[in-house]
């Protein structure tokens, strides 16, 4: 009887810890999203299509705005990767949390042409890369 009680208590504790962890992850995602949006407010050109369409990796070395944009895109895609993992790759849950379609399409030129040609290959798993690429026409 004591063994069964110990197992039940252990299961309850594990579930509680898992719930706390998920809640902490969600809070971190919320903070990260707020930070990214604050950067976009501070530097509005980072979210303007006229600017994002002009992206080429070569501009990073000659224009501070493009260097900032590259870092911004890295933050966005890192955030999207954490979101992808948090919501267990569930597209509908991700889309309910963040406007991923618009974001990916707006920043697709940076995704397709990173400063380091292997950046996306080395930085993200193939499932996530496929997930992102499905939004890009």
C-alpha contacts under 8 A as a table, 3 or more apart, distances in Angstrom:
res1	aa1	res2	aa2	distance
1	X	4	X	5.25
1	X	5	X	6.32
2	X	5	X	5.07
2	X	6	X	6.15
3	X	6	X	5.07
3	X	7	X	6.27
4	X	7	X	5.11
4	X	8	X	6.24
5	X	8	X	5.12
5	X	9	X	6.14
6	X	9	X	5.13
6	X	10	X	6.06
7	X	10	X	5.05
7	X	11	X	6.17
8	X	11	X	5.13
8	X	12	X	6.19
9	X	12	X	5.12
9	X	13	X	6.09
10	X	13	X	5.06
10	X	14	X	6.13
11	X	14	X	5.11
11	X	15	X	6.20
12	X	15	X	5.17
12	X	16	X	6.15
13	X	16	X	5.06
13	X	17	X	6.12
14	X	17	X	5.12
14	X	18	X	6.10
15	X	18	X	5.05
15	X	19	X	6.16
16	X	19	X	5.12
16	X	20	X	6.27
17	X	20	X	5.13
17	X	21	X	6.16
18	X	21	X	5.04
18	X	22	X	6.21
19	X	22	X	5.15
19	X	23	X	6.17
20	X	23	X	5.10
20	X	24	X	6.11
21	X	24	X	5.07
21	X	25	X	6.12
22	X	25	X	5.05
22	X	26	X	6.17
22	X	86	X	7.75
23	X	26	X	5.09
23	X	27	X	6.21
24	X	27	X	5.04
24	X	28	X	6.17
25	X	28	X	5.05
25	X	29	X	6.22
25	X	86	X	7.20
26	X	29	X	5.00
26	X	30	X	6.20
26	X	86	X	7.62
27	X	30	X	5.04
27	X	31	X	6.27
28	X	31	X	5.08
28	X	32	X	6.09
29	X	32	X	5.01
29	X	33	X	6.04
29	X	79	X	7.36
29	X	82	X	7.60
29	X	83	X	6.96
30	X	33	X	5.17
30	X	34	X	6.19
31	X	34	X	5.09
31	X	35	X	6.15
32	X	35	X	5.06
32	X	36	X	6.22
32	X	79	X	6.97
33	X	36	X	5.15
33	X	37	X	6.16
33	X	79	X	7.45
34	X	37	X	5.13
34	X	38	X	6.11
35	X	38	X	5.04
35	X	39	X	6.32
36	X	39	X	5.14
36	X	40	X	6.36
36	X	72	X	7.75
36	X	75	X	7.39
36	X	76	X	7.12
37	X	40	X	4.97
37	X	41	X	6.25
38	X	41	X	5.03
38	X	42	X	6.18
39	X	42	X	5.01
39	X	43	X	6.06
40	X	43	X	5.06
40	X	44	X	5.11
40	X	45	X	7.62
40	X	46	X	6.02
40	X	47	X	6.39
41	X	44	X	5.25
43	X	46	X	5.98
44	X	47	X	5.79
44	X	48	X	6.77
45	X	48	X	4.88
45	X	51	X	6.22
46	X	51	X	6.98
46	X	52	X	6.93
46	X	69	X	5.95
46	X	72	X	7.60
47	X	51	X	7.73
47	X	52	X	7.16
47	X	106	X	7.42
48	X	51	X	5.49
48	X	52	X	6.28
49	X	52	X	5.01
49	X	53	X	5.79
49	X	106	X	6.43
50	X	53	X	5.64
50	X	54	X	6.72
51	X	54	X	5.36
51	X	55	X	7.06
52	X	55	X	5.48
52	X	106	X	6.72
52	X	107	X	6.26
52	X	109	X	7.11
52	X	110	X	7.80
53	X	106	X	7.92
53	X	109	X	6.57
55	X	59	X	7.31
55	X	66	X	7.43
55	X	109	X	6.23
55	X	110	X	6.44
56	X	59	X	5.74
56	X	60	X	7.83
56	X	109	X	7.68
56	X	110	X	7.42
56	X	113	X	6.91
57	X	60	X	5.84
57	X	110	X	7.70
57	X	113	X	6.53
57	X	114	X	6.15
57	X	115	X	4.72
58	X	61	X	6.18
58	X	62	X	7.47
58	X	115	X	7.44
59	X	62	X	5.27
59	X	63	X	5.69
59	X	66	X	6.02
59	X	67	X	7.57
60	X	63	X	5.61
60	X	64	X	6.70
60	X	65	X	7.79
60	X	66	X	4.98
60	X	67	X	4.47
60	X	70	X	7.45
60	X	115	X	7.80
61	X	64	X	7.64
61	X	67	X	7.16
63	X	66	X	5.52
63	X	67	X	6.57
64	X	67	X	4.97
64	X	68	X	6.15
65	X	68	X	5.12
65	X	69	X	6.08
66	X	69	X	4.70
66	X	70	X	6.06
67	X	70	X	5.16
67	X	71	X	6.46
68	X	71	X	5.20
68	X	72	X	6.06
69	X	72	X	4.87
69	X	73	X	6.10
70	X	73	X	5.14
70	X	74	X	6.26
70	X	110	X	7.14
70	X	115	X	7.90
71	X	74	X	5.02
71	X	75	X	6.31
72	X	75	X	5.09
72	X	76	X	6.24
73	X	76	X	4.89
73	X	77	X	6.08
73	X	107	X	7.00
73	X	110	X	7.08
73	X	111	X	8.00
74	X	77	X	5.26
74	X	78	X	5.95
75	X	78	X	5.12
75	X	79	X	5.99
76	X	79	X	5.07
76	X	80	X	6.14
77	X	80	X	4.88
77	X	81	X	6.05
78	X	81	X	5.04
78	X	82	X	6.30
79	X	82	X	5.16
79	X	83	X	6.14
80	X	83	X	4.89
80	X	84	X	5.96
80	X	100	X	7.71
81	X	84	X	4.93
81	X	85	X	6.26
81	X	124	X	7.75
81	X	128	X	6.88
82	X	85	X	5.16
82	X	86	X	6.00
83	X	86	X	4.98
83	X	87	X	6.13
83	X	94	X	6.75
84	X	87	X	5.52
84	X	88	X	6.22
84	X	89	X	4.95
84	X	90	X	7.28
84	X	91	X	7.97
84	X	94	X	6.63
84	X	128	X	7.50
85	X	88	X	4.99
85	X	89	X	5.86
86	X	89	X	7.63
87	X	90	X	5.66
87	X	93	X	6.38
87	X	94	X	6.35
89	X	94	X	7.70
90	X	93	X	5.49
90	X	94	X	6.25
91	X	94	X	5.12
91	X	95	X	6.07
92	X	95	X	5.06
92	X	96	X	6.10
93	X	96	X	5.02
93	X	97	X	6.32
94	X	97	X	5.14
94	X	98	X	6.20
94	X	100	X	7.44
95	X	98	X	5.33
95	X	99	X	5.79
95	X	100	X	5.97
95	X	101	X	7.67
96	X	99	X	7.44
99	X	102	X	5.86
99	X	103	X	6.45
100	X	103	X	5.09
100	X	104	X	5.96
101	X	104	X	5.43
101	X	105	X	6.13
101	X	135	X	6.25
102	X	105	X	5.22
102	X	106	X	5.94
103	X	106	X	5.16
103	X	107	X	6.19
104	X	107	X	5.25
104	X	108	X	5.58
104	X	132	X	7.06
104	X	135	X	6.83
104	X	136	X	7.18
105	X	108	X	5.06
105	X	135	X	6.87
105	X	136	X	5.98
106	X	109	X	7.87
107	X	110	X	5.63
107	X	111	X	6.54
108	X	111	X	4.89
108	X	112	X	6.00
108	X	136	X	6.77
109	X	112	X	5.12
109	X	113	X	5.91
110	X	113	X	5.13
110	X	114	X	5.46
111	X	114	X	5.83
111	X	120	X	7.56
113	X	117	X	6.95
114	X	117	X	5.60
114	X	118	X	7.78
114	X	119	X	6.47
114	X	120	X	7.52
115	X	119	X	7.56
116	X	119	X	5.16
117	X	120	X	7.62
118	X	121	X	5.12
118	X	122	X	5.85
119	X	122	X	5.36
119	X	123	X	5.67
120	X	123	X	5.00
120	X	124	X	5.67
120	X	129	X	7.41
121	X	124	X	5.88
121	X	125	X	7.14
121	X	126	X	7.50
121	X	129	X	7.85
122	X	125	X	7.74
124	X	128	X	6.41
124	X	129	X	6.53
125	X	128	X	5.56
125	X	129	X	6.41
126	X	129	X	4.99
126	X	130	X	6.06
127	X	130	X	5.17
127	X	131	X	6.13
128	X	131	X	4.88
128	X	132	X	6.22
129	X	132	X	5.20
129	X	133	X	6.07
130	X	133	X	5.03
130	X	134	X	6.19
131	X	134	X	5.45
131	X	135	X	7.31
132	X	135	X	5.70
132	X	136	X	7.12
133	X	136	X	5.18
133	X	137	X	7.95
134	X	137	X	7.47
